[in-house]
């Protein structure tokens, strides 16, 4: 009898401990040293990555943010984005763009040899474009990024003329992203079915093995001699290899780097960054990502958010600065517009979005929501001013934001219900438009993200799934983002995007919250931690381990 | 997640019937042992919190205070604050309602449906017993939490569905137990006497068999309350139970685990609350069971 009782106690206590997890806090308080010394070769880098393990390693068939870290070791891209948001040669040594923006002539780098021994030529580039657009690839992202691609002509071994069906100003930008990595032409031609599980490229590391649910291993590619511009060295990489381990739980991953089980982790929980600063054995680095900031999108296709005044009221009622500071423990920057500052054509001087609950209440009064019910929520024509947010529970911070927004708008008499669903249900509801608020982010290195997210062409229909989550339809904005993506004049493009950003502040299709950085924590023995500018993804080419 | 099921509890308790708790316990029989008193007090407090939370906590369980996020326990916030600056103590008090509701509600479902099935199997036709018990066997083959997850997968999340899920998952064990009791009672002398005295079949079932079959199970069910509350907490922990921002112990623990390094109080107190609920229902349930068996003997 007693035994049984003790068992219950033990079970309950064990549950408590298990559920709460065990965490070791970092001690110490030494300032971080930047003295890296002279790079040495050797060693295998152990990386802790979150649970975004893909089902394939074909770059053209991928779309989730954290998969870029898996692609950069194996693959090169055609062009390389610099920190100044300009584009420089990578596997293409130069290019010419015709005046009408319809023809891109790529002159390819000579001497590049893929990991399977095949050589890099114009035919290979053509095969890559065709692989992206091949329906069999089922490309969720790359194909739509190069949708204007029509065909191409091989001029000579190292020159390819690419024809677009309409001018597309973001073409070079997207070619710098890992999702448009260059795969071995031999593999595409002879054994495309092997790309999923054993990708071959021309990057600094070769794929070795993938134990699903656990890790992916890479080893150095010794013939590598075509490092992208801006790299700290030339020739092969320093590391003997890389092992990327999938560790889903945030706190477990963070403790793994603290305990020395892995050398570097991505997606450091923001609440743990203070512990890194206090731990002499750890360092942190962060890189802001280009594209659309993390936001809560309004569904503008139905009430109550079809009324721009209601949307503006919600945006004004939320103290975004304070929310972001709270949720991120001061680690993230508040977004002040609809693209992040590290995105090309970001305009700093667009109208700012200010916290103004008084104005918010006034806007709601103007919109006819001036009466309140017994619970303090606004009503109009017998209907309560309420909205449903679907929470897929993927990210604790997103759920927290939802609760804080809920509390903030309650003060101005707006009710938000948080409905928890499984990710599958949530995405079905998103496609069907069964939501009032939806949270998300879109990382890409071009202001064309405004076309992707807000052009009325991209509203999901029964025939076609689009990415205009807010289902915004505004003729003026449509015109601005359409002209911006078609112009070949960079000054005109910048001006159009500036106007589009200002227009979006007026339209308030979302509550822009924060610029998501890649928060990286690493052991002091790791040096040369770098990111690419096209996506903010970790690149291990210059990384080395001290002994 | 393994918490004793009522069925095992009954089996384990049988040989120890009437064992004294401490020296002299038998002589001052009237007053329950200290442990039981403490557990009872805790249980009363939890029930009080569930019924009239405003009596125990004056603050608003949903009030966000971004200037006091993850604040340590203090005079103002006895058990500290959570990641949104909400008072952990207040949220625990208000969360008791959900936990107890889940616990009692789920047990009620399991008990009522399980008893009906158990009595039907025990007294009904042979084929009915056969069919019902094979179904029960299938149910018992799965851990209760897994069964609950299956039900959630069909019904979707939320507090009400979690309650149904846990209740349904508990049905097989109660059915099995009630059937066993019924089979014994069927041939008991007083039942046969009643029949001999000319009491109708239905009368015997209603007046003699059902009360005697179900009574011991009801007492054991108090222990099941704790088990069910833990299962509810587990479902909420997985994001399948009570949706935010409503307080619930399991979901509090689930969120708190992200801040173990920043705020120990946030995970310790909800964990402690769950532990206390399970312990006190177990202790009180056992005591009641002992008393009842004593009387029967």
Interface residues (C-beta under 8 A of the other chain):
Chain A: X1 X3 X4 X5 X7 X8 X9 X11 X12 X13 X15 X16 X17 X19 X20 X21 X22 X23 X24 X25 X250 X251 X254 X269 X271 X272 X274 X275 X319 X322 X323 X325 X326 X327 X329 X391 X393 X396 X399 X400 X402 X403 X404 X406 X407 X408 X418 X419 X420 X421 X422 X425
Chain B: X1 X2 X3 X4 X8 X9 X12 X13 X16 X19 X62 X63 X64 X66 X69 X83 X84 X85 X156 X157 X158 X223 X226 X230 X234 X237 X239 X240 X243 X244 X245 X250 X253 X254 X255 X256 X257 X258 X259 X260 X261 X262 X267 X268 X271 X272 X274 X275 X278 X279 X282 X283 X286
